[in-house]
Amino acid sequence: MSALDQPEVQAFRREVQSFLLDWEDLDAYLRHGPRWERVTDFFAALGRRGWLALSWPEAEGGRAARALLEYVLWDEIAYARAARNPLCTIVARTILRAGSDAQRSEWLPAIRAGRIHFALGYSEPEAGSDLASLRTMARREGAFYRVDGQKCWQSYAGHVDHLWLLARTGEPGSRGTGLSLLIVDTDAPGLTIRPLPTLDGDALYECHFEGVQVPVTRRVGPEHGAWQLMAEALADERHIQFPAGRLRRDLDEVQAFVRSIGLEGRDAVTERLGELAVRVLEAELLALRVVEQMETGRDTTVAAAANKVFHTELSQEIARQAFEWGGADVLVDGARVQDLWRQSLWETIGGGTSEVMRSVIARHGLGLGGAR
């Protein structure tokens, strides 16, 4: 019996599927922004069921559930095209691990209930994948930090309540040893947020900080101690970041497109769809490997990087195949397969480029480049 066939897991999957019937119209996995108000309603509904804190300790209001159940939750949500997991779950992990008693009391109940939302203020124009080189400065001035600098390509920043800001509190050349995490209100004086329209009809955002004051009490974890905290929080989230349900739905929609243009049953098309179906199963196995390693306490660095590369590149491969078959029919504005193609283009960039993920695999998995 596979892990997914266990009675507990199957029962939970059916519970999630039943819940999602009320959200069939949401369809915000590919485009959160235009449907953000409805997305926040969805997150609040998840919060009422305790599913935003599924694996949190019971002492913090969670259910202390195993990682596999959390994977199943977001796998089904991805297949339903409802929404991606909220970024506040990454924030919550760090507050659980390194927040003060006051911070846990202030932030965790609201995150658990789906009442507040965060964007990740990490990337900058000159520091995309190399976050250790970021330049946004947070200078300590008494009980506040004064923040100056620029962030860009932030998902949802124009909609959310707070930025989870990675800023330099050390000397300019301190790289990863001089970074701190701050919670910044998106309506703070001196903070300007502008949209950066994307090819898929959604938007990322750029954030400009000019003398933004952030209370020292909004720093989570030790000063200059953000690097390790970020790594730990991201490791906690790797099993839900790239669920295979999204790929299964992509392939189902391409198959529906094939039927609509009269190509169903052609030998070459049937063979290629079969190949893609096998690759989707491979993606699911890679995702479950991450889950299994998490549940047994092993390091997921290499498995998660491999899963990310495979998952995001396969999403592009599936969408591109529809273009090869459909020609001009794919170019119709609003066509579902066009949406797939437009959105998939940035998948291999967001969350770490494929090049960076392959370097992680080379260093940590293959022992290349002098590090293991």
N, C-alpha and C positions, 0 to 999 in steps of 0.2 A: 504494500500500500504506500503510495506516495504521500508526502506531507499534505498536499492539497486535497487528498481524498479522506483525510481524517474526519470523523463525524463532527467534531467541534468546529473545524474549519469550514466544512460544507454547510453546517447550520448557520454560521456567521455570514457566509457568502449569500445564502438565501435571504437572510435578514437585510443585508445591504441592498440586494437587488430589489426587494420589496419596497424599501425606503426610497430608492431612486425612481420608482414609477411616478412619484409626484413631481419629479424634476426633469422629465423627459424633454421639456421645452427649453431648458436652460442653455445647453449647447455652448458653453463658454470655455471649453478646454483649449480650443484653438485661438479664441479671442476673448480674453477676460475683460479688457477695457470697456468696450461698448455695452457690456451687460453687467457692469460692476455692482450696481445697486442690487440686482437679483442675485449676484454671486455672494454678496454679504449676507443676504437672507439664507442662502444655502449653507454658508459656514455657520450661521447662528443655529440652523436646524441640526447640523452635525454636533455643535456644542451642546445642544439640549440632550442629545443622546450620549454625551460623554466621549464622542469619537475624536474630538480634537485633542484629547488627553488620554487616548487609549492605552498608551504604554507608560504614562507617567506613574510615579509611585502613588499608592493609595493615600498616603499622608498628604499629598499635594492635590488631592481630588481626582486622581487618575484611576484607571482600572488595572494597572500593572499587567496588561495583556502582553502576550508574546509578539515578537516582531512579525511573525507570519500573518497574524490577524491584521496587523496594521498594513502589511503589504496587500492583503486581499481587499481591504477597504479601498485603498487608492487604486488598485487594479480595476475594480468594478467601476469606480468613479471615472477613471480614464476611459474605459470602454463605453460608458454612458455619455461621454463627452461633456460631463457636467462642469468640472473645473479642475485646475491643478491644485495641489496641496498648498495651503496658505504659508507664506514665508514666515509668519509669526511662530510657526512650530520650531524653526531654527532658533529664533530668539528665545523661546521658552526653554529649550534644552540648555542654553547657556545660563539663563537665570536660575534654572533648577540646580545647575552644577556650581555656579560661582556667584550668584546674586546674594545680597544681604537679606536678612529676615524681612526688612522693610520693603525691599524690592520684590521679593516673592509675594508678599501680601498685596502690594500695589498692582503688579502686572499679571501674575499668573491667573487669578480668577477671571479677569477680563479676556485674556487670551483663550482660556479654556472654554469660555462661553461664546467665543466668536464675536465679541463686541468691539474689539480693536484690531487693527491690522498694520502691518509693517512692510516697508520696502527695504531692500538691502543696499546700503550706501557703501559699496565696495569699489567698483571699477571707476577709473578716471581716464581722461584722454591719453595720458602717457603711461597708464598702469592698468591694463586690462587683465591679462592672465598673470602678470608679474605684480601681484599686490604689494610685495615687500618694497617696491619702489614708489609707492603712492606719495603724493605731495600735500594733500589737504592737511593743514596744521590745526591742532587744538592746543593753544597755549594757556597754561594755568594762570589765572588772575584771581587770586583769593578763592572765593567759594564757587567760581565759575571757570569754564573753559571758553576762550574766544576762538571760534572756528572760522577759518578763511580757506577758501579753495574751491575746487570744482569736482563734481562727480558726474558720470554720464552712463547712459544705457541702463538706468534703473527701471525694472519692471514695476508697474502699478504706483509709482511715486506720486503721480498726480491724483490718485484716488484715496490713498491711505492716510492714517492718522499720524504715523511716526516713521522716521528713518532709523534704521539700525546702522549707525555710522561707524565705519572704520577710519580712524584719523591718526595722524602722527603726533604723539605727545613727546617723543624723544627728539634727539638731534636729527637734522636732515639726512645724515648718512647712516642712521641706525637700523635701517631696513626692518626686518621682522621683529627685532627686539625693542622697537620704539613705538609700537602701535597700541591703541586703546579702543575700546568699544563704548560708544555713547548712544543714548536714546535722545533723538531730536524731534520735537514737534514739527510737523510739516507746515504749520502756520507761524513758525517762529520769525520774529523780525530779523531781516537781513538774509533770509533764505528765499531764493527765487527758483521756482520749478517750472521748466518749460518742456513741452512735448517734443519728441523726435519721432515723427510718423514712420511707420514701418511698412514694408511691402505688402504685408497681409491685411492692412486696414486697421491695425491696432497702433499702439505707440509705446515706445520706451521714453525715458525722461532724462533730462540733464538738470543738475541741482547746483546752484551757485551760492556759496556761503561768503557773506561779507560781514564780519564782526558778529556772527551769531553767538549769543551767549547760551551756554548749556550748563546747568548746575552740576557740580561735581557729584552730587548724589545720583545723577543720571549716568554715571560711568558704571558699567557692569564688569566686575572682576578687577584685578589689580591694574594700576597704571603701568603701561608698557607690556601688559600681559595678554594682549588679545590674540596673538598668533596661535598659541596652543589651544585657547578656548574655541577659536573658529574651527580648527582642525577637528577637535573633539565633537563639536556640534554637527558639523557636516558629516562626520562618520556616523553619528546617530541617525542621520536622515537618509543615508544612501539607499536603504532598502525600499523607500517610497518615491524616490525622485524620478525613476524611469520604469514605471510598470509596463508590462507587456500588453496590457489591455488596450492601450492606445494603438499599438501596432496591429492588434487583431481587428480593431474597428477600422483603421486605415485600409487594411486589406479587404474587409467586407465591403467598404464603400467603393473601392476600385473594382471589385467583382460586380457590384451593382451597376457601375458605369459601363463595364464590358457588356453586360446584358442589354443596357439601354441603347448601345450603338450597334448591336447585332453581331458581336464577335464571339459570343458564348458558344462553346463547342468546337471551335477551331483548334486543331491539334497543337499548334505552336503556342496559342494563348493558354490553353489548358495546362500544357507542360510548364509554362512560365509561372502561372498562378500556383501550381503545385510547388515549384521551387521556392517561391516567396512564402508559402505557407510553412514549409520546412524551416525557413530562416526565422519566421516568427516564433516557432517552437524553440529554436535555438536561443532566441532572445529571452524567452520565458525561463529557460534553464539557467541562463547567465544571471537573470534577476534572482532566481531562487537560490543560486549559489551564494549571492551576497547575503540573503536572508539566513541561510544555513550557517554561514560563517559568523554572522552577528549572534545568532542564538547559541552558538557553541563558544563564543568569546574569542574568536580568532580575528586577526587583522583583516579588514575588508578593503584595504587601499587598492590592491591590484585588481581584485575581482570587481570592485565598483568602477574603476577606470575602464576596464574592459567592457563592462556592461554599458557604460555611458557611450563609448565609441560605437559599439555594435548597434545599440538601440537608435541613436540619433542618425547614424548613417543609413540604417535600414529604413527609417521613416522617409528619408529622401529618396531612397531607391524605389520604394513602393509608389510614391507620388510621381516620380519621374517615369515609371513604367506606364502610367495612365497617359502621360503626354505622348509617349512613343506609339501607343495604340490609337489614341483619340484624335490626334491632330488638332484641327480647328475647333472641334467640339469641346475640347478642354479649355479653350480660351474664352468661352462664353462667361461674361462677368457674372459672378455669383454661383458658378458651377462648383459643386462640392470638391471635385478633384482639383480644381484650380486653387481652392482654399488650402487643400492639403499641401500642394506644391509651394505656394507662397509662404505658408507658415513654416514648413520643414526647413527652409533655407537657413534659418538662424539657429536651428537646433544644435548644430555642431559647434556653435560659438558660445551660446549661453551656458553658464555653469562650468566653463572650462573647455577650451577648444580641443578638437580631436588631436592636434599636434601636442598639446600639453598632456592630455591623457595618455598618449602613446609614450611620451617621455617618462611619465610615472610608471608605466608598465615596464619600460626598458630598465629604469633605475632600480625599482623596488622588486620587480618580478624576475628580471633576467640578470640583475647585477651589473648592468652596463653603466658606463659613465662614472665609475668609482663609488657608487652608493648602492646599498642593498636595503 
